[in-house]
Amino acid sequence: MWYEALPSLFLTGFFVCLPYGLVPVVHKIFQNGNAYSRLQNTNHDRYLFRRDTRLTGDPYVLKGLESIPD
């Protein structure tokens, strides 16, 4: 019957979704407490990294226009 396929469906769904929940945990453990990595391959990326560090004090805390002083 159709319900015999449900365990396989749940297992497949679990293993497909597993990396999305596991990547931030692995980054937090192995990247000095930063859950999200930011690449700095180009000058523009480095500029944005330094800008966020200057505005918020932490490059991994992203804020909007409210963090820019008037």
Jmol script that loads the backbone (N, CA, C; Angstrom):
load data "model"
ATOM      1  N   MET A   1       0.828  -1.182   0.000  1.00  0.00           N
ATOM      2  CA  MET A   1       0.000   0.000   0.000  1.00  0.00           C
ATOM      3  C   MET A   1       0.879   1.254   0.000  1.00  0.00           C
ATOM      4  N   TRP A   2       0.221   2.405  -0.113  1.00  0.00           N
ATOM      5  CA  TRP A   2       0.946   3.656  -0.213  1.00  0.00           C
ATOM      6  C   TRP A   2       1.676   4.012   1.080  1.00  0.00           C
ATOM      7  N   TYR A   3       1.152   3.610   2.221  1.00  0.00           N
ATOM      8  CA  TYR A   3       1.763   3.965   3.496  1.00  0.00           C
ATOM      9  C   TYR A   3       3.061   3.204   3.757  1.00  0.00           C
ATOM     10  N   GLU A   4       3.329   2.164   2.988  1.00  0.00           N
ATOM     11  CA  GLU A   4       4.587   1.438   3.143  1.00  0.00           C
ATOM     12  C   GLU A   4       5.769   2.245   2.619  1.00  0.00           C
ATOM     13  N   ALA A   5       5.498   3.250   1.796  1.00  0.00           N
ATOM     14  CA  ALA A   5       6.560   4.097   1.256  1.00  0.00           C
ATOM     15  C   ALA A   5       6.905   5.257   2.182  1.00  0.00           C
ATOM     16  N   LEU A   6       6.109   5.504   3.207  1.00  0.00           N
ATOM     17  CA  LEU A   6       6.338   6.648   4.088  1.00  0.00           C
ATOM     18  C   LEU A   6       7.671   6.598   4.835  1.00  0.00           C
ATOM     19  N   PRO A   7       8.108   5.465   5.397  1.00  0.00           N
ATOM     20  CA  PRO A   7       9.415   5.477   6.067  1.00  0.00           C
ATOM     21  C   PRO A   7      10.557   5.858   5.125  1.00  0.00           C
ATOM     22  N   SER A   8      10.520   5.352   3.908  1.00  0.00           N
ATOM     23  CA  SER A   8      11.558   5.714   2.945  1.00  0.00           C
ATOM     24  C   SER A   8      11.486   7.191   2.596  1.00  0.00           C
ATOM     25  N   LEU A   9      10.281   7.711   2.467  1.00  0.00           N
ATOM     26  CA  LEU A   9      10.107   9.128   2.159  1.00  0.00           C
ATOM     27  C   LEU A   9      10.645   9.997   3.291  1.00  0.00           C
ATOM     28  N   PHE A  10      10.349   9.634   4.529  1.00  0.00           N
ATOM     29  CA  PHE A  10      10.830  10.408   5.670  1.00  0.00           C
ATOM     30  C   PHE A  10      12.352  10.340   5.790  1.00  0.00           C
ATOM     31  N   LEU A  11      12.931   9.173   5.581  1.00  0.00           N
ATOM     32  CA  LEU A  11      14.388   9.054   5.643  1.00  0.00           C
ATOM     33  C   LEU A  11      15.058   9.870   4.550  1.00  0.00           C
ATOM     34  N   THR A  12      14.527   9.802   3.344  1.00  0.00           N
ATOM     35  CA  THR A  12      15.097  10.575   2.247  1.00  0.00           C
ATOM     36  C   THR A  12      14.989  12.067   2.533  1.00  0.00           C
ATOM     37  N   GLY A  13      13.843  12.510   3.000  1.00  0.00           N
ATOM     38  CA  GLY A  13      13.665  13.920   3.343  1.00  0.00           C
ATOM     39  C   GLY A  13      14.593  14.363   4.453  1.00  0.00           C
ATOM     40  N   PHE A  14      14.787  13.503   5.433  1.00  0.00           N
ATOM     41  CA  PHE A  14      15.696  13.836   6.535  1.00  0.00           C
ATOM     42  C   PHE A  14      17.121  14.020   6.034  1.00  0.00           C
ATOM     43  N   PHE A  15      17.604  13.097   5.211  1.00  0.00           N
ATOM     44  CA  PHE A  15      18.982  13.180   4.746  1.00  0.00           C
ATOM     45  C   PHE A  15      19.189  14.276   3.709  1.00  0.00           C
ATOM     46  N   VAL A  16      18.137  14.674   3.025  1.00  0.00           N
ATOM     47  CA  VAL A  16      18.252  15.807   2.106  1.00  0.00           C
ATOM     48  C   VAL A  16      18.333  17.111   2.893  1.00  0.00           C
ATOM     49  N   CYS A  17      17.590  17.227   3.975  1.00  0.00           N
ATOM     50  CA  CYS A  17      17.563  18.453   4.772  1.00  0.00           C
ATOM     51  C   CYS A  17      18.692  18.527   5.799  1.00  0.00           C
ATOM     52  N   LEU A  18      19.358  17.456   6.067  1.00  0.00           N
ATOM     53  CA  LEU A  18      20.405  17.412   7.088  1.00  0.00           C
ATOM     54  C   LEU A  18      21.528  18.427   6.860  1.00  0.00           C
ATOM     55  N   PRO A  19      22.065  18.586   5.647  1.00  0.00           N
ATOM     56  CA  PRO A  19      23.162  19.547   5.480  1.00  0.00           C
ATOM     57  C   PRO A  19      22.777  20.985   5.819  1.00  0.00           C
ATOM     58  N   TYR A  20      21.528  21.374   5.589  1.00  0.00           N
ATOM     59  CA  TYR A  20      21.122  22.748   5.857  1.00  0.00           C
ATOM     60  C   TYR A  20      21.146  23.069   7.344  1.00  0.00           C
ATOM     61  N   GLY A  21      20.904  22.111   8.178  1.00  0.00           N
ATOM     62  CA  GLY A  21      20.978  22.338   9.607  1.00  0.00           C
ATOM     63  C   GLY A  21      22.342  22.054  10.184  1.00  0.00           C
ATOM     64  N   LEU A  22      23.130  21.260   9.489  1.00  0.00           N
ATOM     65  CA  LEU A  22      24.426  20.843  10.005  1.00  0.00           C
ATOM     66  C   LEU A  22      25.544  21.833   9.681  1.00  0.00           C
ATOM     67  N   VAL A  23      25.453  22.526   8.561  1.00  0.00           N
ATOM     68  CA  VAL A  23      26.525  23.432   8.143  1.00  0.00           C
ATOM     69  C   VAL A  23      26.755  24.560   9.148  1.00  0.00           C
ATOM     70  N   PRO A  24      25.729  25.269   9.627  1.00  0.00           N
ATOM     71  CA  PRO A  24      26.003  26.312  10.626  1.00  0.00           C
ATOM     72  C   PRO A  24      26.621  25.770  11.915  1.00  0.00           C
ATOM     73  N   VAL A  25      26.248  24.578  12.320  1.00  0.00           N
ATOM     74  CA  VAL A  25      26.814  23.988  13.537  1.00  0.00           C
ATOM     75  C   VAL A  25      28.292  23.681  13.338  1.00  0.00           C
ATOM     76  N   VAL A  26      28.643  23.105  12.203  1.00  0.00           N
ATOM     77  CA  VAL A  26      30.046  22.786  11.913  1.00  0.00           C
ATOM     78  C   VAL A  26      30.863  24.068  11.797  1.00  0.00           C
ATOM     79  N   HIS A  27      30.318  25.100  11.157  1.00  0.00           N
ATOM     80  CA  HIS A  27      31.035  26.373  11.056  1.00  0.00           C
ATOM     81  C   HIS A  27      31.245  26.982  12.433  1.00  0.00           C
ATOM     82  N   LYS A  28      30.245  26.891  13.295  1.00  0.00           N
ATOM     83  CA  LYS A  28      30.375  27.474  14.630  1.00  0.00           C
ATOM     84  C   LYS A  28      31.469  26.774  15.433  1.00  0.00           C
ATOM     85  N   ILE A  29      31.622  25.482  15.229  1.00  0.00           N
ATOM     86  CA  ILE A  29      32.638  24.725  15.960  1.00  0.00           C
ATOM     87  C   ILE A  29      34.035  25.001  15.410  1.00  0.00           C
ATOM     88  N   PHE A  30      34.185  25.002  14.089  1.00  0.00           N
ATOM     89  CA  PHE A  30      35.513  25.044  13.486  1.00  0.00           C
ATOM     90  C   PHE A  30      35.944  26.417  12.993  1.00  0.00           C
ATOM     91  N   GLN A  31      35.097  27.437  13.074  1.00  0.00           N
ATOM     92  CA  GLN A  31      35.486  28.758  12.586  1.00  0.00           C
ATOM     93  C   GLN A  31      35.412  29.809  13.689  1.00  0.00           C
ATOM     94  N   ASN A  32      35.932  29.508  14.829  1.00  0.00           N
ATOM     95  CA  ASN A  32      36.051  30.441  15.944  1.00  0.00           C
ATOM     96  C   ASN A  32      34.725  31.050  16.370  1.00  0.00           C
ATOM     97  N   GLY A  33      33.674  30.267  16.369  1.00  0.00           N
ATOM     98  CA  GLY A  33      32.388  30.737  16.849  1.00  0.00           C
ATOM     99  C   GLY A  33      31.527  31.448  15.833  1.00  0.00           C
ATOM    100  N   ASN A  34      31.968  31.530  14.583  1.00  0.00           N
ATOM    101  CA  ASN A  34      31.173  32.183  13.545  1.00  0.00           C
ATOM    102  C   ASN A  34      30.328  31.138  12.840  1.00  0.00           C
ATOM    103  N   ALA A  35      29.018  31.287  12.926  1.00  0.00           N
ATOM    104  CA  ALA A  35      28.136  30.280  12.343  1.00  0.00           C
ATOM    105  C   ALA A  35      28.070  30.376  10.831  1.00  0.00           C
ATOM    106  N   TYR A  36      28.390  31.533  10.284  1.00  0.00           N
ATOM    107  CA  TYR A  36      28.298  31.714   8.837  1.00  0.00           C
ATOM    108  C   TYR A  36      29.634  32.223   8.322  1.00  0.00           C
ATOM    109  N   SER A  37      30.113  31.609   7.272  1.00  0.00           N
ATOM    110  CA  SER A  37      31.392  32.033   6.715  1.00  0.00           C
ATOM    111  C   SER A  37      31.162  33.111   5.674  1.00  0.00           C
ATOM    112  N   ARG A  38      32.097  34.027   5.568  1.00  0.00           N
ATOM    113  CA  ARG A  38      32.041  35.059   4.542  1.00  0.00           C
ATOM    114  C   ARG A  38      33.327  34.981   3.747  1.00  0.00           C
ATOM    115  N   LEU A  39      33.189  34.790   2.455  1.00  0.00           N
ATOM    116  CA  LEU A  39      34.346  34.717   1.583  1.00  0.00           C
ATOM    117  C   LEU A  39      34.852  36.116   1.282  1.00  0.00           C
ATOM    118  N   GLN A  40      36.157  36.221   1.109  1.00  0.00           N
ATOM    119  CA  GLN A  40      36.771  37.501   0.788  1.00  0.00           C
ATOM    120  C   GLN A  40      37.635  37.334  -0.451  1.00  0.00           C
ATOM    121  N   ASN A  41      37.017  36.882  -1.517  1.00  0.00           N
ATOM    122  CA  ASN A  41      37.763  36.600  -2.736  1.00  0.00           C
ATOM    123  C   ASN A  41      38.057  37.850  -3.544  1.00  0.00           C
ATOM    124  N   THR A  42      37.219  38.850  -3.460  1.00  0.00           N
ATOM    125  CA  THR A  42      37.400  40.058  -4.263  1.00  0.00           C
ATOM    126  C   THR A  42      37.570  41.255  -3.345  1.00  0.00           C
ATOM    127  N   ASN A  43      38.012  42.348  -3.932  1.00  0.00           N
ATOM    128  CA  ASN A  43      38.176  43.573  -3.147  1.00  0.00           C
ATOM    129  C   ASN A  43      36.845  44.057  -2.596  1.00  0.00           C
ATOM    130  N   HIS A  44      35.786  43.877  -3.366  1.00  0.00           N
ATOM    131  CA  HIS A  44      34.466  44.313  -2.908  1.00  0.00           C
ATOM    132  C   HIS A  44      34.026  43.518  -1.670  1.00  0.00           C
ATOM    133  N   ASP A  45      34.278  42.223  -1.660  1.00  0.00           N
ATOM    134  CA  ASP A  45      33.929  41.405  -0.493  1.00  0.00           C
ATOM    135  C   ASP A  45      34.722  41.832   0.737  1.00  0.00           C
ATOM    136  N   ARG A  46      36.009  42.126   0.554  1.00  0.00           N
ATOM    137  CA  ARG A  46      36.826  42.589   1.672  1.00  0.00           C
ATOM    138  C   ARG A  46      36.340  43.944   2.180  1.00  0.00           C
ATOM    139  N   TYR A  47      35.928  44.804   1.245  1.00  0.00           N
ATOM    140  CA  TYR A  47      35.398  46.113   1.635  1.00  0.00           C
ATOM    141  C   TYR A  47      34.135  45.955   2.474  1.00  0.00           C
ATOM    142  N   LEU A  48      33.227  45.070   2.062  1.00  0.00           N
ATOM    143  CA  LEU A  48      31.993  44.854   2.817  1.00  0.00           C
ATOM    144  C   LEU A  48      32.278  44.255   4.192  1.00  0.00           C
ATOM    145  N   PHE A  49      33.266  43.371   4.270  1.00  0.00           N
ATOM    146  CA  PHE A  49      33.654  42.767   5.548  1.00  0.00           C
ATOM    147  C   PHE A  49      34.164  43.840   6.500  1.00  0.00           C
ATOM    148  N   ARG A  50      35.056  44.691   6.001  1.00  0.00           N
ATOM    149  CA  ARG A  50      35.597  45.766   6.842  1.00  0.00           C
ATOM    150  C   ARG A  50      34.521  46.779   7.221  1.00  0.00           C
ATOM    151  N   ARG A  51      33.591  47.071   6.298  1.00  0.00           N
ATOM    152  CA  ARG A  51      32.509  48.010   6.580  1.00  0.00           C
ATOM    153  C   ARG A  51      31.620  47.493   7.705  1.00  0.00           C
ATOM    154  N   ASP A  52      31.247  46.216   7.630  1.00  0.00           N
ATOM    155  CA  ASP A  52      30.403  45.652   8.683  1.00  0.00           C
ATOM    156  C   ASP A  52      31.129  45.624  10.020  1.00  0.00           C
ATOM    157  N   THR A  53      32.434  45.388   9.993  1.00  0.00           N
ATOM    158  CA  THR A  53      33.214  45.409  11.227  1.00  0.00           C
ATOM    159  C   THR A  53      33.233  46.811  11.812  1.00  0.00           C
ATOM    160  N   ARG A  54      33.390  47.806  10.967  1.00  0.00           N
ATOM    161  CA  ARG A  54      33.448  49.190  11.431  1.00  0.00           C
ATOM    162  C   ARG A  54      32.095  49.662  11.968  1.00  0.00           C
ATOM    163  N   LEU A  55      31.006  49.290  11.297  1.00  0.00           N
ATOM    164  CA  LEU A  55      29.687  49.787  11.691  1.00  0.00           C
ATOM    165  C   LEU A  55      29.123  49.079  12.916  1.00  0.00           C
ATOM    166  N   THR A  56      29.299  47.771  12.997  1.00  0.00           N
ATOM    167  CA  THR A  56      28.653  47.020  14.073  1.00  0.00           C
ATOM    168  C   THR A  56      29.631  46.452  15.092  1.00  0.00           C
ATOM    169  N   GLY A  57      30.918  46.437  14.769  1.00  0.00           N
ATOM    170  CA  GLY A  57      31.894  45.859  15.674  1.00  0.00           C
ATOM    171  C   GLY A  57      32.090  44.372  15.476  1.00  0.00           C
ATOM    172  N   ASP A  58      31.219  43.742  14.724  1.00  0.00           N
ATOM    173  CA  ASP A  58      31.304  42.309  14.453  1.00  0.00           C
ATOM    174  C   ASP A  58      30.915  42.079  12.997  1.00  0.00           C
ATOM    175  N   PRO A  59      31.806  41.520  12.193  1.00  0.00           N
ATOM    176  CA  PRO A  59      31.493  41.359  10.767  1.00  0.00           C
ATOM    177  C   PRO A  59      30.403  40.345  10.489  1.00  0.00           C
ATOM    178  N   TYR A  60      30.041  39.539  11.465  1.00  0.00           N
ATOM    179  CA  TYR A  60      29.038  38.508  11.240  1.00  0.00           C
ATOM    180  C   TYR A  60      27.654  38.918  11.729  1.00  0.00           C
ATOM    181  N   VAL A  61      27.543  40.121  12.301  1.00  0.00           N
ATOM    182  CA  VAL A  61      26.245  40.659  12.693  1.00  0.00           C
ATOM    183  C   VAL A  61      25.863  41.678  11.632  1.00  0.00           C
ATOM    184  N   LEU A  62      24.937  41.308  10.769  1.00  0.00           N
ATOM    185  CA  LEU A  62      24.539  42.185   9.683  1.00  0.00           C
ATOM    186  C   LEU A  62      23.378  43.056  10.137  1.00  0.00           C
ATOM    187  N   LYS A  63      23.489  44.344   9.870  1.00  0.00           N
ATOM    188  CA  LYS A  63      22.423  45.272  10.223  1.00  0.00           C
ATOM    189  C   LYS A  63      22.084  46.075   8.984  1.00  0.00           C
ATOM    190  N   GLY A  64      20.939  46.672   9.010  1.00  0.00           N
ATOM    191  CA  GLY A  64      20.476  47.453   7.876  1.00  0.00           C
ATOM    192  C   GLY A  64      20.883  48.908   7.991  1.00  0.00           C
ATOM    193  N   LEU A  65      20.038  49.774   7.464  1.00  0.00           N
ATOM    194  CA  LEU A  65      20.332  51.201   7.439  1.00  0.00           C
ATOM    195  C   LEU A  65      20.362  51.822   8.827  1.00  0.00           C
ATOM    196  N   GLU A  66      19.764  51.166   9.815  1.00  0.00           N
ATOM    197  CA  GLU A  66      19.750  51.754  11.153  1.00  0.00           C
ATOM    198  C   GLU A  66      21.140  51.777  11.791  1.00  0.00           C
ATOM    199  N   SER A  67      22.098  51.022  11.262  1.00  0.00           N
ATOM    200  CA  SER A  67      23.438  51.012  11.843  1.00  0.00           C
ATOM    201  C   SER A  67      24.317  52.122  11.288  1.00  0.00           C
ATOM    202  N   ILE A  68      23.871  52.800  10.242  1.00  0.00           N
ATOM    203  CA  ILE A  68      24.659  53.882   9.646  1.00  0.00           C
ATOM    204  C   ILE A  68      24.331  55.172  10.389  1.00  0.00           C
ATOM    205  N   PRO A  69      25.359  55.852  10.910  1.00  0.00           N
ATOM    206  CA  PRO A  69      25.087  57.094  11.645  1.00  0.00           C
ATOM    207  C   PRO A  69      24.604  58.196  10.702  1.00  0.00           C
ATOM    208  N   ASP A  70      23.798  59.109  11.249  1.00  0.00           N
ATOM    209  CA  ASP A  70      23.271  60.225  10.446  1.00  0.00           C
ATOM    210  C   ASP A  70      24.323  61.264  10.177  1.00  0.00           C
TER     211      ASP A  70
END
end "model"
wireframe off; spacefill off
backbone 0.3
color backbone group
